[in-house]
Amino acid sequence: MLQQILHDMYIDPELLAELSDVQKHILFYKMREEQLRRWREREAWETLAQGDGLRPPKVKRGSTVMTLLSCLMLAASDKHIQWLLGADGEVWVWVMGEGPGDKPYEEISEELIAERARLQAQREAEELWKQKEAEITKKFRDALANEKARILAEKWKVEMEDRKAAKVLEERIHEEFKRKEEEERKRGEEQIRLQEEQRAKELYWSLKQAQLRCQASEKEEREWEEQLRRSKAADEERSRRAQRARDEYRRHSLRAIQKGIISRENAEDLLENMTEGAFLIRVSEKIWGYTLSYRLQKGFKHFLVDASGDFYSFLGVDPNRHATLTDLIDFHKEEIITVSGGELLQEPCGQRDSPPDYHLLFE
């Protein structure tokens, strides 16, 4: 599902509303990362195309299938595209890595990265050499001009023999400068070559790291999808448990209602002549659960029993949870319900009806 969202760069608003804040942050991060990945991929292909005179193919992410455009027919009056057809009359398709003599996708990807790094380093080296060559040419041109001016100034008024000697000296100096210029040019070329090799290595590792980050991102994507699947499964299990609890409550409640629901007043009337600690259970008229009516030394107490989940507990006064209603009753025969009241369940109260309406709740 995440892969489809990243492919379309769109998520349904209803699905987005079901995600938690953490999941939303992760999703937006993934979508932004996918935008950057596509931009870098396009830039890489354009750079490679400029160096080799190619046009970047349009390839869907996660697919190695490319339909090759066989022929582009350009007429004077119109332009159209014609697809190369196979022997079966269908558009000819090449599946990368599966054709005769095809290299594996990983090897092709490795070669593309290395070639891109080499071309980029070569272009940078050419620019550096242009600058270096211009510096060398200017340096020796200026030096030679200065030397000529000096020689002419010193030898202008000497005799003819001296002029010939000056000419020989000038030529010798010119050759010496030319030799030094050539040596420095070679040193400059070697320096640029070494820089080009180093730059190619740097670009290669940079592209390689980008590829590894992309692979790691895909791994995180799969882990995120698995986490989302587990989260949904847990939510569905909780829903099923809650439904079972509601069904159980409804079954007990309906069976109890068939015998008639005891009101608060009727419960107190039944407990009137009982001793402290007597109690009875009745279906609640207020919540999804039951009411335990309790006889005090003077008066009565009524405790709500919550049954809306997959457990039973006194609402608001006791944090303990019990698997069945019987377990709750047995527990509070030994443990008090509240610290302030010290209530212990001692004697269940019978009813005038036979059998009593609450006996169905314990079946």
N, C-alpha and C positions, 0 to 999 in steps of 0.2 A: 504493500500500500504506500509506504514511504517513497519507494522508487517511482511509482506512478505520479505522486505529488511533485517530486523533483523533476520528472520528465515534463509534466504540464505546467509547472511553476504555479499551481493553483490548488487550493484546498477548500472543500465545501464548508460554508459557514457553520452548518449544523455539526459536522465532524469536529471543526475547530473548537466549538463551544464545549464539547465533551472532554477535551484535553485539559490536563492540569497546567499550572503556570510553568512548571519545570519542563513538561513535554512541549509546551508552546515555545519556550526559549530554545530548546534543542531543535525543533522544527525550523524556526526562523534562521537559526545559525546554519543549518544544513542547506536551506534554500539560498542564503547569501553565499555560502561556500560553493554551491553548484553554479551560481552566476559567475563567480570569479574563475571557476574551472573552465567554463565555456569561453570566457573572455581570453584566458591564457591559451587555450587550445586554438582559438581563432588567430591570435597573434603569432603563435608558433608556426602555423601553416602559412600565414601571409609572409613571414620572414623567410621561410624555406622556399616559398614560391618565387620570391624576388631574386633569390640566389640561383635557382635552377630553371627559372622560366616556366614553372608549373602553376597550375591552378589548384587550390586546396579542395580536395573532395569533401563532400558533405556526408558525414558519418554519424549515425545516431549513437548516443552513449550506450555502452554495454553491448554493442553489436559489432561483429566483424564482417557483416555482409555488406558489400558495396556493389551497386549496379554501375557498370562502366558505361559512360557515354561514348558510343562508338563514333558517331559522325555528326558534325555540326554543319548543316548545309546552309550556305549563305547565298541567296540569289539577289539579283539587282532590285527586284520588286518587293520581296518579302524575306523573312527569316524564320526558320523552323528547326526543330530538333528531330532527328531520326534515330531510333534505338536499334542496336545490333540484335538480330534475332538468332536463336540457336536452331539446331536441327529439328526440334519439335515445334518450331514456329513461334515459341514464346520468347520474351525478352531474355537475352543471355545474361546470366548472373554468375559472378565469381565469389565463392565463399573463401575468404582469406584463411590459408592454412590447410585447406582440404583439397586444393587442386594439385595436379602432378607437378612435382618439383617446387611447390610452395614452401616458404620458410615458415616456422612457427610464428604466431603473432608476437610473442615476447622478443624473438630475435629481430623481427622487423621493427618493433618499437625501439629496441636498443640501438639499431642502426640509424633510425631517424633521429634519435636524440644525439648520437655521436656526430652525425652529419650536420645537424643544425648547429651544434657547438663549434664544429670545425669551420663552417662558413662564417659564423659570427666572428670568430677569432681572426679569420683571414681578412675580413673587411676591416676590422679594427687595426690589424697589422699594416694593411695597405695605407690607411690614413696616417698612422704613425710614421711610416717610411716616407710619405710625401713631405711631412713636416721636417723629418730628419734630413732628407736630401736637400730641401730648400735651405736649411740652416748651413749644411756643409758647403753648398755651392756659393752662398753669399759670403761665408767666412773666407774662403780662399780667393774669391773674386776681389773682395775688398783688400785682402792682404797683398795680392799680386799687384793691384793698382797702386797701393802705397809704396811697394818696393820699386816699381817702375818710376814713379815720381821721384823717389830718392836718388835712384841711379842717374836719371836724366839731369837732376839738379847738380849732382857732383861732377858728371863727365861732359857737360854741355860744351865747355870751353877748352877741353883737352885736344891734343892733336889727333890726326886720323888714326894712328896706330892705337892710341889710347881708346879711341871710339870703337875700334874693332875688338879690343880687349874687353871693353865694357859690354859690347854686344854678346861676346862669348859668355861673359859672366852672367849677363841677363838671361841667356838661354839656359845656362846651367841652373840658375836659381829657379827659372820657370819649370824645368824638369823636376827639380827637387820638390817644389810645391805641388806639382802634379802627382808625384809619387806619394807624398804625404796625404794628399786629398784622397787618392785611391785606397790607401791603407785605412784611413778613417772611415771611408765609405763602406769598406768590407766589415770593419768593426761594428758600424751602425747596422748593417744588414744582419749580422750575426745576433746583435742585441735584439733587433726587432723579431727575428725568427724565434729566439728563446722566449720572448714575451708572448708571441703568438701561440707557442706550444703550451705555455703556462695558462694563458687565457682560455684555450680550448679545454684544458683539464678542468678549470674552474667552472666554465659554462656547462660542461658535461655533468659534473657532480651537482650543480645547481638544478639542472633539469631532472637528474636522477632522484634527487631529494623530493622534488615536486611530484614525481611519479609515485614515490613511496608514500608521500602524504595522501595522495589520492587513493591509493590502495588501502591505507589505514582508515581513511574516511569511509570507504565502502564497508570495511569490517565493522566500524562503529555503527554504520547504518543497519547492518544485519543484527547486531546486538540490540539496537534500539527497537527494531521490529519484534525481536523475540521478547524483550521486556514488555512491549505494548501488548503482545499476544498473551503473555502470562497475566498481565494486569486485567485484561478483559475476561480471561478465564476465571480469575479470582472473583471479579465482580459478578459474573454469571453464577458462580457457586454460591456466593452470598445471597444473591437473589433467589436461587432455588431453596436455600435454607429458610429464608424469610417466608417464602411461599408455603413451604411445608408447615412452618409454625402457624401461619395464618389459617391454613386448611385445618390443622389440628384444633386450633382454637375455635374455628367456626363449627367443626363437628361436635366438639364438647358443648359449645354454647347452644347450638340448635337442639341437641338432645336434652340439655338442661331446661331450655325454654319450653320444650314440650311438656315438662313437668310443672312449669310455672316458676318465674323469677321471684326470689324473696326480696322484699324491699328492706330498707334500713330499719323502718319501724317494726316490721315483722321479725327481723333478726333480733332486735333488742327485746321484743316481747318474749321470744323463745329463750333468751339468755337471762331473763329477769330473775328467775328462781334458782339459777345456777351459782356455784361458788366461783371465787376469783380464779382465773386461768382457763375457764371454759371458753370454747370458741366454736365457730361454724364457718364454713366456706360457702359463698354464693357467687353467682355470676354478676359481674360489675355492670352498673348502668352508666358509668362515666368513661371508662377506658377500655381498651382491648385487653381484657384480662378478668380478674376475679377480685372479690373483696373478702378479707378475713375479719369477721366481727369478733371482738374480744371482750370478755367480762372482767371489769375491774372490781375492786372491793366496793367502790361507790361509782357507778356509772359504766360507760362502755367506750371502747376505742374501735375504730374501723381502719384497717390497713389495706391499701390497694396493692394487688399482685399483678405486676407487668408480665404479659405473655405475648408481646408483639414481636419478639425475636424468637430464637431457637432455645430459649432458657426461661426460667421463672425466677423472679426476685421481687422483694418488697420495694415499691416505688418511693424513692427519696429518703428512705430511712436505713436501708441495709444494702451494702454493695455486693453481698454474696449472691452468686448465681447457681441455680440448680437445674438439673436436666429434666426433672419432672415435678409436678405439684406435690406428689407424695414425698419426694426428697426434701422439699422446702419445709413441709410440716414436721417431718421426723427431725430435721436439723434443729428447728426452734423448740423442740421438746427438751433439748439439752442446752441450747444457747439462747440468751435473751434477744428480743427483737431490737429494743433500744436501750441504751445505757441509762437514760434518765427514767424510763418507766420500768425497766427490769421485767418485761413481759415474758413469761414462759408458757408454752402451750401445754395444757395438762389434760383436760377432759373434753373430747368432742361433744358437741351438743346435738342431741337427736331432734327430729322434727315430728310434728303431729302426723304428717303424711307418712304413709308406709308403702313402698320404701321412701326415704327422704330424697329430695330432689337433687342433692349434691353427690349422691353415691355414684352417679354416672361419670362424674369428673375424674374418679380414681380408677376407672376401668382401663 
